[in-house]
Structures are given as structure tokens and as C-alpha cells.
């Protein structure tokens, strides 16, 4: 396995060569043949912080999408409860919050985003979002779905 001498990391193409991909699938061949990104272009000494601001706004937009998707997942899981056999409904109700989006507490970029955009508070753990998920779980929110 070859190493990238610029940053002592394993080249992505070498990892892909070692993975057991099926046959000559054209999509897999396309993935294997993609060049490794040139990380040297990621110059972080921005004189103009507009790029950083745009990045925070993008992260914020992605976080809002994640929150909306979590609410949709709980909304539709709750709606399915009425159509399942009792044992399955009970299992789903107890697992209704399972597999929601992961949290990014340990990511330094995310921590910087929280500090600058939300004064250190995580919007993914906001009181409002948690209350909405609870109302959706109970089927008491006006946006609850009835099938």
C-alpha cells in the first residue's frame, strides 16, 4: 500500500483497490478511478472571512435539514403505529427515536460553528426540537400525520 508523502496518509485509490468490489461494475470503476483531492488548495489563512461565514451558513442549513428530517421520521413512525400488530407497535414506540442523526460534539469545526452561530448551544439538542419530537411521538402536534 502506497502512502501519500504530502500528509503521510493512505491514498484513497489504494484503499479502494483492497476492498472487495463485485466484478467490473461501471459505477465501481468510476469510483476507483477518481483522483485523490488536492488538499493543498484548502488554504485556511483567509484574509477575507466571507468563505468562513458561507461555510457556517452552509453548516447551519444542513443542521436545519437534519432537524426537519428527524421530525419527519418521528412523525411517520408515529403514524405507522396504528397499522402495526400490537407487539410491533409497542416495539416501534419504544424505539421511535432510534437511528436519528448522529451528533457532532467531538468535531472541532462543529464546535467552532456552535460557538460563533449559537453562543455554544447546539441546535440539534435545543429544547424546542426536543419538545417537538416528544409531541410528534405522542401524536399531539398539529403537524402529526394520520394514515
GUFI-466886 format. One record per residue (C-alpha): x, y, z; residue in three letters; residue number from 1. Coordinates in pm, 1 decimal, always signed. Layout:
REM GUFI-466886
[rec [X; Y; Z]; 'ala'; NUM]
...
//
This chain:
REM GUFI-466886
[rec [+0.0; +0.0; +0.0]; 'unk'; 1]
[rec [+142.9; +335.8; -102.1]; 'unk'; 2]
[rec [+146.1; +636.6; +125.5]; 'unk'; 3]
[rec [+84.9; +996.3; +26.5]; 'unk'; 4]
[rec [+411.6; +1163.9; +122.8]; 'unk'; 5]
[rec [+249.7; +1507.9; +147.4]; 'unk'; 6]
[rec [+47.0; +1413.3; +453.5]; 'unk'; 7]
[rec [+151.9; +1053.4; +536.4]; 'unk'; 8]
[rec [-198.9; +923.5; +473.0]; 'unk'; 9]
[rec [-303.5; +619.0; +279.0]; 'unk'; 10]
[rec [-407.0; +708.3; -73.9]; 'unk'; 11]
[rec [-779.8; +662.2; -134.8]; 'unk'; 12]
[rec [-715.2; +468.0; -456.5]; 'unk'; 13]
[rec [-511.4; +209.5; -261.8]; 'unk'; 14]
[rec [-788.8; +158.3; -11.2]; 'unk'; 15]
[rec [-1037.3; +107.2; -291.9]; 'unk'; 16]
[rec [-807.7; -147.7; -458.9]; 'unk'; 17]
[rec [-814.5; -359.3; -145.0]; 'unk'; 18]
[rec [-1191.7; -353.9; -95.9]; 'unk'; 19]
[rec [-1382.8; -649.8; -238.9]; 'unk'; 20]
[rec [-1593.3; -477.7; -509.9]; 'unk'; 21]
[rec [-1802.3; -701.2; -733.9]; 'unk'; 22]
[rec [-1675.8; -753.1; -1090.3]; 'unk'; 23]
[rec [-1642.9; -472.7; -1340.6]; 'unk'; 24]
[rec [-1942.5; -267.8; -1231.4]; 'unk'; 25]
[rec [-1908.7; +64.0; -1424.1]; 'unk'; 26]
[rec [-2009.8; +267.9; -1119.0]; 'unk'; 27]
[rec [-1745.4; +97.6; -907.1]; 'unk'; 28]
[rec [-1480.7; +150.3; -1174.0]; 'unk'; 29]
[rec [-1567.6; +520.2; -1181.0]; 'unk'; 30]
[rec [-1524.1; +540.8; -802.3]; 'unk'; 31]
[rec [-1189.7; +358.7; -818.6]; 'unk'; 32]
[rec [-1053.0; +590.0; -1086.4]; 'unk'; 33]
[rec [-1131.6; +919.7; -916.0]; 'unk'; 34]
[rec [-814.4; +1110.1; -828.7]; 'unk'; 35]
[rec [-737.6; +1196.4; -470.1]; 'unk'; 36]
[rec [-842.8; +1555.3; -389.8]; 'unk'; 37]
[rec [-567.9; +1816.2; -373.7]; 'unk'; 38]
[rec [-592.6; +1921.6; -10.4]; 'unk'; 39]
[rec [-324.0; +2185.7; -59.6]; 'unk'; 40]
[rec [-595.7; +2406.9; -208.6]; 'unk'; 41]
[rec [-758.4; +2428.7; +133.9]; 'unk'; 42]
[rec [-564.4; +2734.2; +243.8]; 'unk'; 43]
[rec [-715.9; +2835.1; +574.5]; 'unk'; 44]
[rec [-543.2; +3169.5; +611.8]; 'unk'; 45]
[rec [-840.2; +3361.4; +482.4]; 'unk'; 46]
[rec [-787.3; +3734.5; +465.7]; 'unk'; 47]
[rec [-1149.8; +3768.6; +373.4]; 'unk'; 48]
[rec [-1367.6; +3573.2; +615.2]; 'unk'; 49]
[rec [-1659.1; +3558.3; +373.6]; 'unk'; 50]
[rec [-1569.7; +3197.3; +290.7]; 'unk'; 51]
[rec [-1578.7; +3105.4; +659.2]; 'unk'; 52]
[rec [-1912.6; +3279.5; +702.9]; 'unk'; 53]
[rec [-2051.2; +3098.1; +398.7]; 'unk'; 54]
[rec [-1928.9; +2769.3; +547.0]; 'unk'; 55]
[rec [-2107.6; +2838.3; +875.3]; 'unk'; 56]
[rec [-2424.0; +2926.8; +685.5]; 'unk'; 57]
[rec [-2397.4; +2602.6; +490.8]; 'unk'; 58]
[rec [-2349.7; +2403.1; +812.1]; 'unk'; 59]
[rec [-2648.9; +2582.9; +960.8]; 'unk'; 60]
[rec [-2861.6; +2496.6; +658.5]; 'unk'; 61]
[rec [-2753.8; +2131.9; +680.7]; 'unk'; 62]
[rec [-2832.3; +2121.3; +1053.5]; 'unk'; 63]
[rec [-3179.5; +2264.0; +987.8]; 'unk'; 64]
[rec [-3234.4; +1996.6; +720.7]; 'unk'; 65]
[rec [-3127.3; +1726.5; +966.7]; 'unk'; 66]
[rec [-3367.4; +1859.3; +1230.8]; 'unk'; 67]
[rec [-3652.5; +1859.7; +980.4]; 'unk'; 68]
[rec [-3572.0; +1505.6; +869.6]; 'unk'; 69]
[rec [-3562.9; +1384.7; +1229.7]; 'unk'; 70]
[rec [-3906.2; +1534.3; +1286.7]; 'unk'; 71]
[rec [-4039.0; +1372.3; +968.7]; 'unk'; 72]
[rec [-3901.1; +1034.8; +1073.8]; 'unk'; 73]
[rec [-4069.6; +1050.0; +1414.0]; 'unk'; 74]
[rec [-4390.4; +1189.2; +1257.2]; 'unk'; 75]
[rec [-4421.1; +898.0; +1013.4]; 'unk'; 76]
[rec [-4312.3; +631.3; +1260.8]; 'unk'; 77]
[rec [-4583.6; +750.6; +1496.3]; 'unk'; 78]
[rec [-4839.4; +739.6; +1213.2]; 'unk'; 79]
[rec [-4743.9; +377.3; +1138.9]; 'unk'; 80]
[rec [-4812.8; +266.3; +1496.9]; 'unk'; 81]
[rec [-5188.7; +238.6; +1433.7]; 'unk'; 82]
[rec [-5134.1; -1.8; +1144.9]; 'unk'; 83]
[rec [-4898.2; -249.4; +1310.1]; 'unk'; 84]
[rec [-4975.5; -557.6; +1517.2]; 'unk'; 85]
[rec [-4969.7; -465.1; +1889.5]; 'unk'; 86]
[rec [-4628.3; -618.7; +1965.8]; 'unk'; 87]
[rec [-4466.4; -445.5; +1666.1]; 'unk'; 88]
[rec [-4635.3; -117.6; +1753.2]; 'unk'; 89]
[rec [-4504.3; -139.8; +2109.1]; 'unk'; 90]
[rec [-4151.3; -210.4; +1983.6]; 'unk'; 91]
[rec [-4164.3; +78.6; +1738.5]; 'unk'; 92]
[rec [-4299.6; +314.6; +2003.6]; 'unk'; 93]
[rec [-4014.3; +226.7; +2238.3]; 'unk'; 94]
[rec [-3760.5; +266.6; +1954.3]; 'unk'; 95]
[rec [-3921.6; +567.8; +1786.2]; 'unk'; 96]
[rec [-3610.8; +783.8; +1836.1]; 'unk'; 97]
[rec [-3364.5; +516.7; +1719.5]; 'unk'; 98]
[rec [-3127.2; +598.1; +1436.1]; 'unk'; 99]
[rec [-3186.0; +970.7; +1433.6]; 'unk'; 100]
[rec [-2894.0; +1172.8; +1300.3]; 'unk'; 101]
[rec [-2564.4; +1139.3; +1478.4]; 'unk'; 102]
[rec [-2433.3; +1429.8; +1681.1]; 'unk'; 103]
[rec [-2106.3; +1608.0; +1613.6]; 'unk'; 104]
[rec [-1988.5; +1706.2; +1963.1]; 'unk'; 105]
[rec [-1633.0; +1586.4; +1904.2]; 'unk'; 106]
[rec [-1582.7; +1775.1; +1576.3]; 'unk'; 107]
[rec [-1376.8; +2092.9; +1620.8]; 'unk'; 108]
[rec [-1531.0; +2259.1; +1315.9]; 'unk'; 109]
[rec [-1877.7; +2191.9; +1453.2]; 'unk'; 110]
[rec [-1773.7; +2329.4; +1791.7]; 'unk'; 111]
[rec [-1648.1; +2646.0; +1621.6]; 'unk'; 112]
[rec [-1978.3; +2674.9; +1432.7]; 'unk'; 113]
[rec [-2173.9; +2638.9; +1758.8]; 'unk'; 114]
[rec [-1960.8; +2898.3; +1932.1]; 'unk'; 115]
[rec [-1999.2; +3156.8; +1658.0]; 'unk'; 116]
[rec [-2355.7; +3092.3; +1544.5]; 'unk'; 117]
[rec [-2533.3; +2974.7; +1860.3]; 'unk'; 118]
[rec [-2322.5; +3100.5; +2150.0]; 'unk'; 119]
[rec [-2212.3; +2742.6; +2221.1]; 'unk'; 120]
[rec [-2563.3; +2593.6; +2229.2]; 'unk'; 121]
[rec [-2630.8; +2300.1; +1997.1]; 'unk'; 122]
[rec [-2945.6; +2350.0; +1785.1]; 'unk'; 123]
[rec [-2964.0; +1972.5; +1745.2]; 'unk'; 124]
[rec [-3021.4; +1949.9; +2120.5]; 'unk'; 125]
[rec [-3246.8; +2252.3; +2159.7]; 'unk'; 126]
[rec [-3540.8; +2247.9; +2396.4]; 'unk'; 127]
[rec [-3775.8; +2337.2; +2108.9]; 'unk'; 128]
[rec [-3658.8; +2047.5; +1892.0]; 'unk'; 129]
[rec [-3681.9; +1800.2; +2180.2]; 'unk'; 130]
[rec [-4032.3; +1923.1; +2266.6]; 'unk'; 131]
[rec [-4137.9; +1887.8; +1901.3]; 'unk'; 132]
[rec [-4004.6; +1530.3; +1887.3]; 'unk'; 133]
[rec [-4192.3; +1447.0; +2207.5]; 'unk'; 134]
[rec [-4519.9; +1592.8; +2073.1]; 'unk'; 135]
[rec [-4472.4; +1400.3; +1748.3]; 'unk'; 136]
[rec [-4402.4; +1080.2; +1939.8]; 'unk'; 137]
[rec [-4724.8; +1127.9; +2135.4]; 'unk'; 138]
[rec [-4918.3; +1227.3; +1821.4]; 'unk'; 139]
[rec [-5025.1; +1556.1; +1982.0]; 'unk'; 140]
[rec [-4858.9; +1806.3; +1749.0]; 'unk'; 141]
[rec [-5074.7; +1982.4; +1488.2]; 'unk'; 142]
[rec [-4832.1; +1856.3; +1224.2]; 'unk'; 143]
[rec [-4878.9; +1491.5; +1323.9]; 'unk'; 144]
[rec [-4972.3; +1258.3; +1039.5]; 'unk'; 145]
[rec [-5283.5; +1040.3; +1041.0]; 'unk'; 146]
[rec [-5293.7; +749.0; +796.3]; 'unk'; 147]
//
